[in-house]
Amino acid sequence: QVQLLESGGGLVQAGGSLRLSCAASGRSISSYTMGWFRQVPGKEREFVAAINWSGGSSRYTDSVKGRFTIFRDNAKNTVALQMNSLKPEDTAVYYCAVGRTTSSIAGMYESWGQGTQVTVPS
């Protein structure tokens, strides 16, 4: 079982940037897809981005395309999400997850971190 730990969240003004990191332990993630999701209270967990095992393929939800970038370092067993031009609607708890395909469906992912809060005041 892999354990995931997110970090890097915080409070940032609209238009600013944050980089979220997810460190995996207990197992190598080098052969797995990694995904980022986000959730606000009262809503379902929403897909943000995913990257395949090699880093050669990634996908994003439409609302973050051109602003967010997902990347991974298999040697360090980490995945990150660079978030630029942040908007108030990006406010959420962000989770990283391990999966086998670059699916946008949360149920396709096997393990989840505890989440990190990102707040962009309006």
C-alpha distance (Angstrom), angle and dihedral (degrees) to the residues before:
residue distance angle dihedral
Q1 . . .
V2 3.77 . .
Q3 3.79 121.6 .
L4 3.79 119.5 -147.9
L5 3.78 127.4 -159.6
E6 3.79 122.0 -170.9
S7 3.77 124.5 -157.8
G8 3.77 140.3 165.1
G9 3.77 101.6 69.0
G10 3.76 122.8 134.3
L11 3.76 147.5 120.3
V12 3.79 116.3 -49.7
Q13 3.79 132.6 167.7
A14 3.76 120.6 -113.1
G15 3.78 110.2 -81.2
G16 3.78 92.5 28.5
S17 3.80 131.5 114.8
L18 3.77 139.0 -120.6
R19 3.77 133.6 179.9
L20 3.76 117.3 -146.7
S21 3.77 119.7 -159.0
C22 3.77 131.1 -161.4
A23 3.78 119.9 -163.4
A24 3.78 119.1 -163.2
S25 3.78 125.8 -153.9
G26 3.77 136.8 175.6
R27 3.79 94.5 41.3
S28 3.77 138.9 27.1
I29 3.78 114.1 -99.0
S30 3.79 93.3 -162.8
S31 3.81 93.8 109.8
Y32 3.79 96.5 43.6
T33 3.75 138.3 82.6
M34 3.78 114.2 -113.8
G35 3.76 123.3 -150.9
W36 3.78 140.2 -172.5
F37 3.77 121.8 -146.4
R38 3.77 132.9 173.6
Q39 3.75 135.5 -153.8
V40 3.77 137.2 -167.5
P41 3.81 123.2 -163.9
G42 3.77 113.0 -79.0
K43 3.79 94.9 14.9
E44 3.77 135.3 93.4
R45 3.76 120.9 -100.3
E46 3.81 108.0 -86.8
F47 3.79 127.8 -145.7
V48 3.80 114.5 -118.4
A49 3.80 108.5 167.5
A50 3.78 143.7 -26.3
I51 3.78 135.8 -164.1
N52 3.76 128.5 -161.9
W53 3.79 124.9 -121.4
S54 3.80 95.9 -88.4
G55 3.78 97.5 39.5
G56 3.78 89.5 -119.2
S57 3.77 95.6 114.9
S58 3.76 131.5 40.3
R59 3.76 139.0 164.6
Y60 3.78 135.3 -161.1
T61 3.74 139.1 -164.1
D62 3.80 110.4 -105.4
S63 3.79 95.4 -111.7
V64 3.81 93.5 63.1
K65 3.80 101.4 36.9
G66 3.78 111.0 126.3
R67 3.81 91.9 15.7
F68 3.81 105.2 59.9
T69 3.79 128.9 51.1
I70 3.78 126.3 -168.2
F71 3.78 119.4 -156.4
R72 3.76 137.7 162.4
D73 3.78 141.8 -152.5
N74 3.78 109.1 -153.9
A75 3.79 92.2 -175.1
K76 3.80 88.8 60.9
N77 3.80 94.6 36.0
T78 3.79 91.3 -125.0
V79 3.76 140.8 125.1
A80 3.77 126.7 -164.4
L81 3.76 140.0 -166.3
Q82 3.78 117.9 -148.4
M83 3.79 108.9 -157.5
N84 3.79 119.4 -166.5
S85 3.79 133.0 174.2
L86 3.78 90.2 23.4
K87 3.78 119.4 -159.0
P88 3.80 132.3 -160.3
E89 3.79 89.0 -108.3
D90 3.81 88.8 63.1
T91 3.79 88.6 69.2
A92 3.81 107.8 120.6
V93 3.76 145.3 104.1
Y94 3.79 107.1 -79.4
Y95 3.79 121.4 -146.2
C96 3.77 132.2 -171.0
A97 3.78 120.8 -148.2
V98 3.78 142.3 -175.4
G99 3.78 120.9 -126.4
R100 3.77 144.7 153.6
T101 3.80 100.1 -122.0
T102 3.79 134.4 31.7
S103 3.76 89.4 -105.2
S104 3.78 124.2 159.7
I105 3.80 90.1 -147.2
A106 3.78 115.1 100.2
G107 3.79 92.3 -149.3
M108 3.79 90.5 64.6
Y109 3.80 91.7 66.4
E110 3.77 121.7 87.8
S111 3.78 108.8 -159.8
W112 3.77 132.5 27.0
G113 3.75 137.9 -164.9
Q114 3.80 125.9 -130.7
G115 3.77 93.9 -102.1
T116 3.78 135.7 -120.6
Q117 3.79 125.2 -121.5
V118 3.78 120.6 -120.1
T119 3.79 116.8 -171.1
V120 3.79 124.7 -173.7
P121 3.82 109.6 179.0
S122 3.76 118.5 -140.9
